[in-house]
């Protein structure tokens, strides 16, 4: 019988998250299973500081979760930073466990445009947190990253995400249990490989998703569409952290609205460029006010547009603002945040300090940058 869902969980734990991975596997084992879904897991564990006799316990393995956790195969050492490793997992899983719909959870640290200090110095023990601002001099800075692998000293860049997801099927859902991945630049890169994306604009709390509860809610009979999956995932996250002490947020975006968002963004940034002499200070003030409290290289899109409307009274400009606001609101399926100022669920890169030249060159090569030339020029104006 063809099942409704296959849920892929790609756990990149060959790093300081190895212990956290075993904790999340305990959560996953508590899920009782469902006739509507199979959950397949690829887990790459950390080999560092292990003896040769123990290293086999920490190789990459694939599991089936449905009532119990069954090991399916031992892959030996793999590199989660290689896009072909993730692609092969997806293609294998789709053949072995066909279904009507598919969802992928990428489990790991996540980061943004600035260079993370991953392999040049001791990484922060905070789970899924953004690291520092430099890497080894012999390492090239990279753009927006996820799925780090200590053994290979590698991780997936945003451009590599789209390569990893070039499978014969399109994902219904791509969810990131990782920090800082709710950037429009990331979403635009994967717009053709998934229908919906779920991610956070900031640091994900140490416990991440509560997997047994998440699997229960997204495999329920009432969850029969991708949009419902997103709503339930965000609601589950809200229920987990709403009463806690940690600041957190999670949102879901329908990627078919990416083209409308790009159109609105180009129109808004084009107007600012055309009137730059008269609106320079207004733009800088809006950038500062809309900067995310956790990383001020990013602006919250909704707050940025709202601040611009407060600063600039021109009715034609307000039309452009409302066009972008419409694409943001219409595309946003669900959004939750707590113990933080109000945020819209989606971020953009707009630094006030000049980035490393290599970082900037890589940013220019993203699909987003080719589609939004006015935004690139606006960043240059802000930096100047």
Secondary structure, 3 states (H helix, E strand, C coil): CCEEEEEEEEEEECCCCHHHHHHHHHHHHCCCCECCEEEEEEEEECCCCCCCCCHHHHCEEEEEECCCEEEEEEEECCCCCCHHHHHHHHHHHHHHCCEEEEEEEEECCECCCCCCCCCCCCCCCCCCCCCCCCCCCCCCCCCCEEEEECCCCEEEEHHHHHHHCCCCCCEEEEEEECCCCCEHHHHHHCCCCEEEEEECCCCCCCCCCCHHHHHHHHCCCCCCCHHHHHHHHHHHHHHHHCCCCCCEEEEEEEHHHHHHHHHHHHHHHHHHHHCHHHHHHHHHHHHHHHECCCCCCEEEHHHHHHHHHHHCCCHHHHHHHHHHHHHHHHHEEEEEEECCCCCCCCEEECCCCCCCHHHHHHHHCCHHHHHCHHHHHHHHHHHC
